[in-house]
Amino acid sequence: MGGLADLGRFSEPALHILISLAPGPKHGYAMQDDIGELTGSRPGPGTLYGAIRRLEEHGYIEALPEQDRRKPYRLTDAGRAALNAELQRMRSLAATGLRRLAVA
């Protein structure tokens, strides 16, 4: 597993999904709402479920048994590690960018 970059154009939606699932399991509609609150833009079903499929294929999330015709998903240990690594990478990038901005 090479991280979220392996997901190509789905890396940003995948990151949003992992962040949404960090506190606990959610079904697709709840993820859409949560991501909308976090980012100001609610992903469409095609984007959401395409990214969910790829995250499942990489072992970053897993489906739980259906509840009231809804399928919840949760982070796996690999997903939590991938999310942590990506957020650390972003933190380092942001710190470098801020330092460079201060010099300019």
Gaussian input, Z-matrix of N, CA and C with variables (Angstrom, degrees):
# hf/3-21g

backbone

0 1
 N
 C     1     B1
 C     2     B2     1     A1
 N     3     B3     2     A2     1     D1
 C     4     B4     3     A3     2     D2
 C     5     B5     4     A4     3     D3
 N     6     B6     5     A5     4     D4
 C     7     B7     6     A6     5     D5
 C     8     B8     7     A7     6     D6
 N     9     B9     8     A8     7     D7
 C    10    B10     9     A9     8     D8
 C    11    B11    10    A10     9     D9
 N    12    B12    11    A11    10    D10
 C    13    B13    12    A12    11    D11
 C    14    B14    13    A13    12    D12
 N    15    B15    14    A14    13    D13
 C    16    B16    15    A15    14    D14
 C    17    B17    16    A16    15    D15
 N    18    B18    17    A17    16    D16
 C    19    B19    18    A18    17    D17
 C    20    B20    19    A19    18    D18
 N    21    B21    20    A20    19    D19
 C    22    B22    21    A21    20    D20
 C    23    B23    22    A22    21    D21
 N    24    B24    23    A23    22    D22
 C    25    B25    24    A24    23    D23
 C    26    B26    25    A25    24    D24
 N    27    B27    26    A26    25    D25
 C    28    B28    27    A27    26    D26
 C    29    B29    28    A28    27    D27
 N    30    B30    29    A29    28    D28
 C    31    B31    30    A30    29    D29
 C    32    B32    31    A31    30    D30
 N    33    B33    32    A32    31    D31
 C    34    B34    33    A33    32    D32
 C    35    B35    34    A34    33    D33
 N    36    B36    35    A35    34    D34
 C    37    B37    36    A36    35    D35
 C    38    B38    37    A37    36    D36
 N    39    B39    38    A38    37    D37
 C    40    B40    39    A39    38    D38
 C    41    B41    40    A40    39    D39
 N    42    B42    41    A41    40    D40
 C    43    B43    42    A42    41    D41
 C    44    B44    43    A43    42    D42
 N    45    B45    44    A44    43    D43
 C    46    B46    45    A45    44    D44
 C    47    B47    46    A46    45    D45
 N    48    B48    47    A47    46    D46
 C    49    B49    48    A48    47    D47
 C    50    B50    49    A49    48    D48
 N    51    B51    50    A50    49    D49
 C    52    B52    51    A51    50    D50
 C    53    B53    52    A52    51    D51
 N    54    B54    53    A53    52    D52
 C    55    B55    54    A54    53    D53
 C    56    B56    55    A55    54    D54
 N    57    B57    56    A56    55    D55
 C    58    B58    57    A57    56    D56
 C    59    B59    58    A58    57    D57
 N    60    B60    59    A59    58    D58
 C    61    B61    60    A60    59    D59
 C    62    B62    61    A61    60    D60
 N    63    B63    62    A62    61    D61
 C    64    B64    63    A63    62    D62
 C    65    B65    64    A64    63    D63
 N    66    B66    65    A65    64    D64
 C    67    B67    66    A66    65    D65
 C    68    B68    67    A67    66    D66
 N    69    B69    68    A68    67    D67
 C    70    B70    69    A69    68    D68
 C    71    B71    70    A70    69    D69
 N    72    B72    71    A71    70    D70
 C    73    B73    72    A72    71    D71
 C    74    B74    73    A73    72    D72
 N    75    B75    74    A74    73    D73
 C    76    B76    75    A75    74    D74
 C    77    B77    76    A76    75    D75
 N    78    B78    77    A77    76    D76
 C    79    B79    78    A78    77    D77
 C    80    B80    79    A79    78    D78
 N    81    B81    80    A80    79    D79
 C    82    B82    81    A81    80    D80
 C    83    B83    82    A82    81    D81
 N    84    B84    83    A83    82    D82
 C    85    B85    84    A84    83    D83
 C    86    B86    85    A85    84    D84
 N    87    B87    86    A86    85    D85
 C    88    B88    87    A87    86    D86
 C    89    B89    88    A88    87    D87
 N    90    B90    89    A89    88    D88
 C    91    B91    90    A90    89    D89
 C    92    B92    91    A91    90    D90
 N    93    B93    92    A92    91    D91
 C    94    B94    93    A93    92    D92
 C    95    B95    94    A94    93    D93
 N    96    B96    95    A95    94    D94
 C    97    B97    96    A96    95    D95
 C    98    B98    97    A97    96    D96
 N    99    B99    98    A98    97    D97
 C   100   B100    99    A99    98    D98
 C   101   B101   100   A100    99    D99
 N   102   B102   101   A101   100   D100
 C   103   B103   102   A102   101   D101
 C   104   B104   103   A103   102   D102
 N   105   B105   104   A104   103   D103
 C   106   B106   105   A105   104   D104
 C   107   B107   106   A106   105   D105
 N   108   B108   107   A107   106   D106
 C   109   B109   108   A108   107   D107
 C   110   B110   109   A109   108   D108
 N   111   B111   110   A110   109   D109
 C   112   B112   111   A111   110   D110
 C   113   B113   112   A112   111   D111
 N   114   B114   113   A113   112   D112
 C   115   B115   114   A114   113   D113
 C   116   B116   115   A115   114   D114
 N   117   B117   116   A116   115   D115
 C   118   B118   117   A117   116   D116
 C   119   B119   118   A118   117   D117
 N   120   B120   119   A119   118   D118
 C   121   B121   120   A120   119   D119
 C   122   B122   121   A121   120   D120
 N   123   B123   122   A122   121   D121
 C   124   B124   123   A123   122   D122
 C   125   B125   124   A124   123   D123
 N   126   B126   125   A125   124   D124
 C   127   B127   126   A126   125   D125
 C   128   B128   127   A127   126   D126
 N   129   B129   128   A128   127   D127
 C   130   B130   129   A129   128   D128
 C   131   B131   130   A130   129   D129
 N   132   B132   131   A131   130   D130
 C   133   B133   132   A132   131   D131
 C   134   B134   133   A133   132   D132
 N   135   B135   134   A134   133   D133
 C   136   B136   135   A135   134   D134
 C   137   B137   136   A136   135   D135
 N   138   B138   137   A137   136   D136
 C   139   B139   138   A138   137   D137
 C   140   B140   139   A139   138   D138
 N   141   B141   140   A140   139   D139
 C   142   B142   141   A141   140   D140
 C   143   B143   142   A142   141   D141
 N   144   B144   143   A143   142   D142
 C   145   B145   144   A144   143   D143
 C   146   B146   145   A145   144   D144
 N   147   B147   146   A146   145   D145
 C   148   B148   147   A147   146   D146
 C   149   B149   148   A148   147   D147
 N   150   B150   149   A149   148   D148
 C   151   B151   150   A150   149   D149
 C   152   B152   151   A151   150   D150
 N   153   B153   152   A152   151   D151
 C   154   B154   153   A153   152   D152
 C   155   B155   154   A154   153   D153
 N   156   B156   155   A155   154   D154
 C   157   B157   156   A156   155   D155
 C   158   B158   157   A157   156   D156
 N   159   B159   158   A158   157   D157
 C   160   B160   159   A159   158   D158
 C   161   B161   160   A160   159   D159
 N   162   B162   161   A161   160   D160
 C   163   B163   162   A162   161   D161
 C   164   B164   163   A163   162   D162
 N   165   B165   164   A164   163   D163
 C   166   B166   165   A165   164   D164
 C   167   B167   166   A166   165   D165
 N   168   B168   167   A167   166   D166
 C   169   B169   168   A168   167   D167
 C   170   B170   169   A169   168   D168
 N   171   B171   170   A170   169   D169
 C   172   B172   171   A171   170   D170
 C   173   B173   172   A172   171   D171
 N   174   B174   173   A173   172   D172
 C   175   B175   174   A174   173   D173
 C   176   B176   175   A175   174   D174
 N   177   B177   176   A176   175   D175
 C   178   B178   177   A177   176   D176
 C   179   B179   178   A178   177   D177
 N   180   B180   179   A179   178   D178
 C   181   B181   180   A180   179   D179
 C   182   B182   181   A181   180   D180
 N   183   B183   182   A182   181   D181
 C   184   B184   183   A183   182   D182
 C   185   B185   184   A184   183   D183
 N   186   B186   185   A185   184   D184
 C   187   B187   186   A186   185   D185
 C   188   B188   187   A187   186   D186
 N   189   B189   188   A188   187   D187
 C   190   B190   189   A189   188   D188
 C   191   B191   190   A190   189   D189
 N   192   B192   191   A191   190   D190
 C   193   B193   192   A192   191   D191
 C   194   B194   193   A193   192   D192
 N   195   B195   194   A194   193   D193
 C   196   B196   195   A195   194   D194
 C   197   B197   196   A196   195   D195
 N   198   B198   197   A197   196   D196
 C   199   B199   198   A198   197   D197
 C   200   B200   199   A199   198   D198
 N   201   B201   200   A200   199   D199
 C   202   B202   201   A201   200   D200
 C   203   B203   202   A202   201   D201
 N   204   B204   203   A203   202   D202
 C   205   B205   204   A204   203   D203
 C   206   B206   205   A205   204   D204
 N   207   B207   206   A206   205   D205
 C   208   B208   207   A207   206   D206
 C   209   B209   208   A208   207   D207
 N   210   B210   209   A209   208   D208
 C   211   B211   210   A210   209   D209
 C   212   B212   211   A211   210   D210
 N   213   B213   212   A212   211   D211
 C   214   B214   213   A213   212   D212
 C   215   B215   214   A214   213   D213
 N   216   B216   215   A215   214   D214
 C   217   B217   216   A216   215   D215
 C   218   B218   217   A217   216   D216
 N   219   B219   218   A218   217   D217
 C   220   B220   219   A219   218   D218
 C   221   B221   220   A220   219   D219
 N   222   B222   221   A221   220   D220
 C   223   B223   222   A222   221   D221
 C   224   B224   223   A223   222   D222
 N   225   B225   224   A224   223   D223
 C   226   B226   225   A225   224   D224
 C   227   B227   226   A226   225   D225
 N   228   B228   227   A227   226   D226
 C   229   B229   228   A228   227   D227
 C   230   B230   229   A229   228   D228
 N   231   B231   230   A230   229   D229
 C   232   B232   231   A231   230   D230
 C   233   B233   232   A232   231   D231
 N   234   B234   233   A233   232   D232
 C   235   B235   234   A234   233   D233
 C   236   B236   235   A235   234   D234
 N   237   B237   236   A236   235   D235
 C   238   B238   237   A237   236   D236
 C   239   B239   238   A238   237   D237
 N   240   B240   239   A239   238   D238
 C   241   B241   240   A240   239   D239
 C   242   B242   241   A241   240   D240
 N   243   B243   242   A242   241   D241
 C   244   B244   243   A243   242   D242
 C   245   B245   244   A244   243   D243
 N   246   B246   245   A245   244   D244
 C   247   B247   246   A246   245   D245
 C   248   B248   247   A247   246   D246
 N   249   B249   248   A248   247   D247
 C   250   B250   249   A249   248   D248
 C   251   B251   250   A250   249   D249
 N   252   B252   251   A251   250   D250
 C   253   B253   252   A252   251   D251
 C   254   B254   253   A253   252   D252
 N   255   B255   254   A254   253   D253
 C   256   B256   255   A255   254   D254
 C   257   B257   256   A256   255   D255
 N   258   B258   257   A257   256   D256
 C   259   B259   258   A258   257   D257
 C   260   B260   259   A259   258   D258
 N   261   B261   260   A260   259   D259
 C   262   B262   261   A261   260   D260
 C   263   B263   262   A262   261   D261
 N   264   B264   263   A263   262   D262
 C   265   B265   264   A264   263   D263
 C   266   B266   265   A265   264   D264
 N   267   B267   266   A266   265   D265
 C   268   B268   267   A267   266   D266
 C   269   B269   268   A268   267   D267
 N   270   B270   269   A269   268   D268
 C   271   B271   270   A270   269   D269
 C   272   B272   271   A271   270   D270
 N   273   B273   272   A272   271   D271
 C   274   B274   273   A273   272   D272
 C   275   B275   274   A274   273   D273
 N   276   B276   275   A275   274   D274
 C   277   B277   276   A276   275   D275
 C   278   B278   277   A277   276   D276
 N   279   B279   278   A278   277   D277
 C   280   B280   279   A279   278   D278
 C   281   B281   280   A280   279   D279
 N   282   B282   281   A281   280   D280
 C   283   B283   282   A282   281   D281
 C   284   B284   283   A283   282   D282
 N   285   B285   284   A284   283   D283
 C   286   B286   285   A285   284   D284
 C   287   B287   286   A286   285   D285
 N   288   B288   287   A287   286   D286
 C   289   B289   288   A288   287   D287
 C   290   B290   289   A289   288   D288
 N   291   B291   290   A290   289   D289
 C   292   B292   291   A291   290   D290
 C   293   B293   292   A292   291   D291
 N   294   B294   293   A293   292   D292
 C   295   B295   294   A294   293   D293
 C   296   B296   295   A295   294   D294
 N   297   B297   296   A296   295   D295
 C   298   B298   297   A297   296   D296
 C   299   B299   298   A298   297   D297
 N   300   B300   299   A299   298   D298
 C   301   B301   300   A300   299   D299
 C   302   B302   301   A301   300   D300
 N   303   B303   302   A302   301   D301
 C   304   B304   303   A303   302   D302
 C   305   B305   304   A304   303   D303
 N   306   B306   305   A305   304   D304
 C   307   B307   306   A306   305   D305
 C   308   B308   307   A307   306   D306
 N   309   B309   308   A308   307   D307
 C   310   B310   309   A309   308   D308
 C   311   B311   310   A310   309   D309

   B1=1.4424
   B2=1.5226
   B3=1.3268
   B4=1.4421
   B5=1.5129
   B6=1.2988
   B7=1.4535
   B8=1.5143
   B9=1.3225
   B10=1.4576
   B11=1.5232
   B12=1.3231
   B13=1.4588
   B14=1.5271
   B15=1.3211
   B16=1.4619
   B17=1.5253
   B18=1.3130
   B19=1.4578
   B20=1.5232
   B21=1.3262
   B22=1.4597
   B23=1.5106
   B24=1.3398
   B25=1.4637
   B26=1.5197
   B27=1.3320
   B28=1.4609
   B29=1.5282
   B30=1.3328
   B31=1.4643
   B32=1.5318
   B33=1.3333
   B34=1.4702
   B35=1.5279
   B36=1.3430
   B37=1.4711
   B38=1.5290
   B39=1.3260
   B40=1.4645
   B41=1.5206
   B42=1.3114
   B43=1.4615
   B44=1.5194
   B45=1.3154
   B46=1.4607
   B47=1.5258
   B48=1.3290
   B49=1.4648
   B50=1.5220
   B51=1.3181
   B52=1.4715
   B53=1.5269
   B54=1.3239
   B55=1.4695
   B56=1.5279
   B57=1.3212
   B58=1.4651
   B59=1.5235
   B60=1.3334
   B61=1.4684
   B62=1.5253
   B63=1.3238
   B64=1.4725
   B65=1.5265
   B66=1.3384
   B67=1.4662
   B68=1.5282
   B69=1.3334
   B70=1.4627
   B71=1.5206
   B72=1.3420
   B73=1.4687
   B74=1.5310
   B75=1.3425
   B76=1.4651
   B77=1.5258
   B78=1.3207
   B79=1.4605
   B80=1.5350
   B81=1.3272
   B82=1.4580
   B83=1.5092
   B84=1.3275
   B85=1.4627
   B86=1.5301
   B87=1.3396
   B88=1.4667
   B89=1.5300
   B90=1.3440
   B91=1.4640
   B92=1.5220
   B93=1.3385
   B94=1.4591
   B95=1.5257
   B96=1.3147
   B97=1.4688
   B98=1.5225
   B99=1.3248
   B100=1.4559
   B101=1.5282
   B102=1.3113
   B103=1.4658
   B104=1.5250
   B105=1.3243
   B106=1.4599
   B107=1.5154
   B108=1.3267
   B109=1.4665
   B110=1.5328
   B111=1.3313
   B112=1.4651
   B113=1.5141
   B114=1.3308
   B115=1.4636
   B116=1.5204
   B117=1.3203
   B118=1.4500
   B119=1.5130
   B120=1.3249
   B121=1.4626
   B122=1.5243
   B123=1.3073
   B124=1.4712
   B125=1.5289
   B126=1.3413
   B127=1.4673
   B128=1.5229
   B129=1.3199
   B130=1.4557
   B131=1.5209
   B132=1.3277
   B133=1.4626
   B134=1.5261
   B135=1.3315
   B136=1.4644
   B137=1.5147
   B138=1.3154
   B139=1.4645
   B140=1.5194
   B141=1.3354
   B142=1.4567
   B143=1.5257
   B144=1.3290
   B145=1.4626
   B146=1.5255
   B147=1.3398
   B148=1.4655
   B149=1.5216
   B150=1.3235
   B151=1.4675
   B152=1.5282
   B153=1.3313
   B154=1.4709
   B155=1.5258
   B156=1.3275
   B157=1.4706
   B158=1.5271
   B159=1.3253
   B160=1.4690
   B161=1.5276
   B162=1.3133
   B163=1.4676
   B164=1.5311
   B165=1.3208
   B166=1.4766
   B167=1.5250
   B168=1.3265
   B169=1.4671
   B170=1.5233
   B171=1.3157
   B172=1.4604
   B173=1.5299
   B174=1.3177
   B175=1.4594
   B176=1.5144
   B177=1.3491
   B178=1.4546
   B179=1.5275
   B180=1.3195
   B181=1.4592
   B182=1.5206
   B183=1.3293
   B184=1.4599
   B185=1.5214
   B186=1.3233
   B187=1.4603
   B188=1.5183
   B189=1.3036
   B190=1.4618
   B191=1.5345
   B192=1.3198
   B193=1.4671
   B194=1.5301
   B195=1.3204
   B196=1.4680
   B197=1.5159
   B198=1.3298
   B199=1.4637
   B200=1.5274
   B201=1.3074
   B202=1.4650
   B203=1.5298
   B204=1.3105
   B205=1.4689
   B206=1.5242
   B207=1.3139
   B208=1.4587
   B209=1.5219
   B210=1.3337
   B211=1.4598
   B212=1.5275
   B213=1.3218
   B214=1.4673
   B215=1.5354
   B216=1.3133
   B217=1.4653
   B218=1.5215
   B219=1.3326
   B220=1.4629
   B221=1.5201
   B222=1.3268
   B223=1.4617
   B224=1.5191
   B225=1.3133
   B226=1.4581
   B227=1.5327
   B228=1.3116
   B229=1.4679
   B230=1.5268
   B231=1.3324
   B232=1.4708
   B233=1.5227
   B234=1.3196
   B235=1.4501
   B236=1.5132
   B237=1.3203
   B238=1.4689
   B239=1.5321
   B240=1.3285
   B241=1.4695
   B242=1.5300
   B243=1.3331
   B244=1.4697
   B245=1.5321
   B246=1.3245
   B247=1.4601
   B248=1.5213
   B249=1.3126
   B250=1.4598
   B251=1.5284
   B252=1.3303
   B253=1.4651
   B254=1.5237
   B255=1.3302
   B256=1.4683
   B257=1.5243
   B258=1.3115
   B259=1.4639
   B260=1.5344
   B261=1.3321
   B262=1.4679
   B263=1.5289
   B264=1.3409
   B265=1.4604
   B266=1.5285
   B267=1.3379
   B268=1.4596
   B269=1.5308
   B270=1.3293
   B271=1.4664
   B272=1.5290
   B273=1.3259
   B274=1.4577
   B275=1.5282
   B276=1.3197
   B277=1.4634
   B278=1.5299
   B279=1.3366
   B280=1.4620
   B281=1.5255
   B282=1.3243
   B283=1.4668
   B284=1.5249
   B285=1.3185
   B286=1.4626
   B287=1.5197
   B288=1.3216
   B289=1.4581
   B290=1.5133
   B291=1.3181
   B292=1.4630
   B293=1.5313
   B294=1.3322
   B295=1.4729
   B296=1.5184
   B297=1.3247
   B298=1.4595
   B299=1.5270
   B300=1.2905
   B301=1.4600
   B302=1.5352
   B303=1.3141
   B304=1.4584
   B305=1.5469
   B306=1.3287
   B307=1.4651
   B308=1.5292
   B309=1.3122
   B310=1.4772
   B311=1.5079
   A1=109.50
   A2=115.11
   A3=119.94
   A4=114.29
   A5=118.55
   A6=120.64
   A7=112.82
   A8=114.78
   A9=120.84
   A10=112.56
   A11=119.13
   A12=121.30
   A13=110.94
   A14=117.85
   A15=121.85
   A16=112.31
   A17=117.16
   A18=120.92
   A19=112.60
   A20=117.47
   A21=121.59
   A22=112.43
   A23=115.98
   A24=119.89
   A25=112.78
   A26=116.69
   A27=120.21
   A28=112.16
   A29=117.79
   A30=118.70
   A31=112.38
   A32=118.87
   A33=119.35
   A34=111.09
   A35=119.93
   A36=118.38
   A37=111.93
   A38=117.16
   A39=120.24
   A40=110.61
   A41=116.78
   A42=120.71
   A43=110.34
   A44=117.12
   A45=121.20
   A46=111.29
   A47=116.63
   A48=120.50
   A49=110.31
   A50=117.19
   A51=119.99
   A52=110.80
   A53=116.67
   A54=119.91
   A55=109.84
   A56=116.77
   A57=120.74
   A58=111.50
   A59=116.82
   A60=120.82
   A61=113.31
   A62=118.24
   A63=120.34
   A64=113.39
   A65=119.92
   A66=118.22
   A67=114.04
   A68=117.80
   A69=119.73
   A70=111.27
   A71=116.59
   A72=121.50
   A73=113.02
   A74=114.15
   A75=122.03
   A76=108.23
   A77=116.13
   A78=120.87
   A79=107.37
   A80=116.06
   A81=121.56
   A82=115.37
   A83=117.28
   A84=120.18
   A85=110.66
   A86=116.75
   A87=120.66
   A88=110.64
   A89=116.77
   A90=119.75
   A91=110.36
   A92=117.40
   A93=120.46
   A94=110.79
   A95=116.48
   A96=120.68
   A97=111.10
   A98=116.94
   A99=121.39
   A100=110.68
   A101=116.82
   A102=120.97
   A103=109.92
   A104=116.66
   A105=120.16
   A106=111.98
   A107=117.09
   A108=121.27
   A109=111.16
   A110=116.58
   A111=120.93
   A112=113.04
   A113=116.55
   A114=120.50
   A115=114.31
   A116=117.28
   A117=120.26
   A118=113.41
   A119=116.66
   A120=121.33
   A121=109.44
   A122=115.68
   A123=121.77
   A124=109.00
   A125=118.64
   A126=119.54
   A127=111.49
   A128=115.54
   A129=120.32
   A130=110.17
   A131=116.93
   A132=120.31
   A133=113.49
   A134=118.00
   A135=120.11
   A136=112.19
   A137=115.76
   A138=120.93
   A139=110.44
   A140=116.42
   A141=121.06
   A142=111.45
   A143=116.39
   A144=118.91
   A145=112.75
   A146=117.54
   A147=119.52
   A148=110.75
   A149=115.67
   A150=120.31
   A151=111.07
   A152=117.02
   A153=120.11
   A154=109.97
   A155=116.70
   A156=120.22
   A157=110.69
   A158=116.12
   A159=119.45
   A160=111.77
   A161=117.01
   A162=119.85
   A163=110.91
   A164=116.56
   A165=119.83
   A166=110.47
   A167=116.80
   A168=120.85
   A169=111.87
   A170=116.98
   A171=121.69
   A172=112.52
   A173=116.96
   A174=120.51
   A175=113.88
   A176=117.94
   A177=121.50
   A178=112.62
   A179=116.95
   A180=121.54
   A181=108.27
   A182=115.27
   A183=119.79
   A184=109.26
   A185=114.07
   A186=120.34
   A187=109.20
   A188=115.15
   A189=122.55
   A190=107.76
   A191=118.52
   A192=120.09
   A193=111.38
   A194=115.22
   A195=121.01
   A196=111.64
   A197=114.70
   A198=122.69
   A199=107.25
   A200=116.91
   A201=121.03
   A202=111.83
   A203=117.47
   A204=125.72
   A205=113.23
   A206=117.83
   A207=122.00
   A208=108.88
   A209=115.02
   A210=120.09
   A211=109.47
   A212=117.53
   A213=119.13
   A214=110.86
   A215=114.59
   A216=122.28
   A217=107.91
   A218=115.01
   A219=119.85
   A220=109.28
   A221=114.39
   A222=121.00
   A223=109.88
   A224=116.36
   A225=121.22
   A226=107.09
   A227=116.70
   A228=119.37
   A229=110.02
   A230=117.00
   A231=120.98
   A232=110.40
   A233=117.65
   A234=121.59
   A235=111.91
   A236=116.19
   A237=120.27
   A238=109.63
   A239=117.15
   A240=120.75
   A241=110.64
   A242=117.74
   A243=121.29
   A244=110.37
   A245=116.86
   A246=120.86
   A247=110.29
   A248=117.19
   A249=120.90
   A250=110.73
   A251=117.45
   A252=121.00
   A253=111.23
   A254=117.22
   A255=120.79
   A256=111.34
   A257=117.55
   A258=120.20
   A259=111.35
   A260=117.32
   A261=120.59
   A262=110.19
   A263=117.06
   A264=121.64
   A265=109.72
   A266=116.05
   A267=120.36
   A268=111.13
   A269=117.20
   A270=121.10
   A271=110.17
   A272=116.73
   A273=121.34
   A274=110.93
   A275=116.19
   A276=120.98
   A277=110.71
   A278=116.61
   A279=120.60
   A280=110.90
   A281=117.63
   A282=120.79
   A283=110.37
   A284=117.27
   A285=120.97
   A286=110.48
   A287=116.34
   A288=120.27
   A289=112.35
   A290=117.17
   A291=120.97
   A292=111.52
   A293=116.59
   A294=119.90
   A295=111.12
   A296=116.11
   A297=119.97
   A298=111.37
   A299=117.19
   A300=121.66
   A301=110.34
   A302=116.32
   A303=121.08
   A304=111.46
   A305=116.60
   A306=121.31
   A307=110.84
   A308=115.94
   A309=120.59
   A310=113.05
   D1=126.79
   D2=-176.29
   D3=-106.21
   D4=14.87
   D5=178.39
   D6=93.37
   D7=-175.44
   D8=-174.91
   D9=-67.24
   D10=-23.24
   D11=178.81
   D12=-60.37
   D13=-26.79
   D14=177.53
   D15=-63.49
   D16=-16.48
   D17=-177.58
   D18=-86.89
   D19=0.58
   D20=176.15
   D21=58.38
   D22=-130.21
   D23=-175.42
   D24=-66.38
   D25=-10.25
   D26=178.36
   D27=-92.20
   D28=6.79
   D29=-175.79
   D30=-65.69
   D31=-38.84
   D32=179.42
   D33=-70.61
   D34=-49.39
   D35=175.36
   D36=-58.75
   D37=-35.74
   D38=179.02
   D39=-64.17
   D40=-42.59
   D41=177.64
   D42=-60.30
   D43=-43.88
   D44=179.34
   D45=-62.28
   D46=-40.41
   D47=178.48
   D48=-64.52
   D49=-45.49
   D50=-179.80
   D51=-61.80
   D52=-41.59
   D53=177.60
   D54=-63.28
   D55=-42.04
   D56=179.79
   D57=-61.97
   D58=-37.26
   D59=-177.44
   D60=-85.48
   D61=-8.92
   D62=-176.49
   D63=-55.10
   D64=-42.52
   D65=-179.35
   D66=-77.68
   D67=-16.10
   D68=179.73
   D69=159.20
   D70=172.74
   D71=-176.62
   D72=-61.31
   D73=148.89
   D74=175.21
   D75=-148.04
   D76=154.67
   D77=172.02
   D78=-92.59
   D79=171.23
   D80=-173.05
   D81=-55.01
   D82=-46.98
   D83=-177.84
   D84=-63.06
   D85=-40.75
   D86=178.46
   D87=-65.50
   D88=-36.63
   D89=176.41
   D90=-64.58
   D91=-43.31
   D92=178.56
   D93=-57.33
   D94=-46.11
   D95=179.27
   D96=-63.25
   D97=-45.34
   D98=-178.48
   D99=-63.53
   D100=-45.47
   D101=179.41
   D102=-63.42
   D103=-39.24
   D104=176.25
   D105=-59.44
   D106=-41.69
   D107=177.89
   D108=-66.89
   D109=-39.51
   D110=-178.07
   D111=-70.64
   D112=-39.26
   D113=-169.91
   D114=-111.91
   D115=-15.04
   D116=-175.30
   D117=84.32
   D118=2.61
   D119=-179.80
   D120=-141.36
   D121=117.16
   D122=-178.52
   D123=-82.49
   D124=123.75
   D125=-179.14
   D126=-69.45
   D127=147.46
   D128=175.40
   D129=-75.42
   D130=164.66
   D131=-178.30
   D132=-59.66
   D133=-38.56
   D134=-179.68
   D135=-62.68
   D136=-44.83
   D137=178.40
   D138=-65.27
   D139=-47.42
   D140=-177.59
   D141=-61.07
   D142=-53.86
   D143=-173.86
   D144=-74.68
   D145=-25.24
   D146=171.77
   D147=-64.76
   D148=-44.37
   D149=178.80
   D150=-68.15
   D151=-39.66
   D152=177.55
   D153=-59.15
   D154=-44.83
   D155=-179.67
   D156=-59.43
   D157=-45.36
   D158=-179.77
   D159=-66.87
   D160=-38.28
   D161=177.01
   D162=-63.89
   D163=-39.07
   D164=176.10
   D165=-64.37
   D166=-43.60
   D167=-179.94
   D168=-60.44
   D169=-34.76
   D170=178.78
   D171=-83.92
   D172=-5.61
   D173=179.27
   D174=78.63
   D175=18.63
   D176=-179.02
   D177=-85.21
   D178=-26.40
   D179=175.23
   D180=-136.20
   D181=163.53
   D182=175.69
   D183=-142.23
   D184=147.58
   D185=178.34
   D186=-78.86
   D187=144.29
   D188=174.34
   D189=-104.23
   D190=168.57
   D191=177.47
   D192=-58.10
   D193=144.04
   D194=179.15
   D195=-57.90
   D196=145.68
   D197=175.89
   D198=-132.74
   D199=116.98
   D200=179.80
   D201=52.33
   D202=47.32
   D203=178.97
   D204=66.05
   D205=15.74
   D206=176.52
   D207=-118.49
   D208=139.89
   D209=-179.33
   D210=-103.57
   D211=108.26
   D212=176.85
   D213=-79.99
   D214=156.43
   D215=177.54
   D216=-126.62
   D217=155.82
   D218=175.66
   D219=-140.39
   D220=158.46
   D221=175.32
   D222=-69.54
   D223=143.97
   D224=168.57
   D225=-94.18
   D226=174.52
   D227=175.49
   D228=-61.24
   D229=-39.05
   D230=178.15
   D231=-64.15
   D232=-37.80
   D233=178.45
   D234=-67.06
   D235=-41.05
   D236=178.21
   D237=-64.63
   D238=-39.96
   D239=178.31
   D240=-66.97
   D241=-41.70
   D242=179.21
   D243=-64.41
   D244=-41.96
   D245=177.92
   D246=-62.78
   D247=-46.56
   D248=179.11
   D249=-59.81
   D250=-45.46
   D251=-179.70
   D252=-62.34
   D253=-42.70
   D254=-179.89
   D255=-66.51
   D256=-41.80
   D257=179.13
   D258=-67.08
   D259=-36.51
   D260=175.94
   D261=-65.43
   D262=-41.45
   D263=178.31
   D264=-61.40
   D265=-44.14
   D266=179.94
   D267=-65.71
   D268=-38.50
   D269=178.30
   D270=-61.70
   D271=-43.93
   D272=179.51
   D273=-64.54
   D274=-43.16
   D275=178.59
   D276=-62.57
   D277=-44.38
   D278=179.48
   D279=-63.12
   D280=-42.01
   D281=179.91
   D282=-62.57
   D283=-42.87
   D284=178.13
   D285=-63.62
   D286=-44.74
   D287=178.78
   D288=-60.70
   D289=-42.19
   D290=179.58
   D291=-66.01
   D292=-40.05
   D293=176.36
   D294=-61.37
   D295=-44.63
   D296=-179.59
   D297=-66.80
   D298=-37.06
   D299=178.54
   D300=-64.34
   D301=-39.39
   D302=-179.72
   D303=-65.28
   D304=-30.17
   D305=-179.38
   D306=-76.88
   D307=-31.39
   D308=-174.44
   D309=-68.44

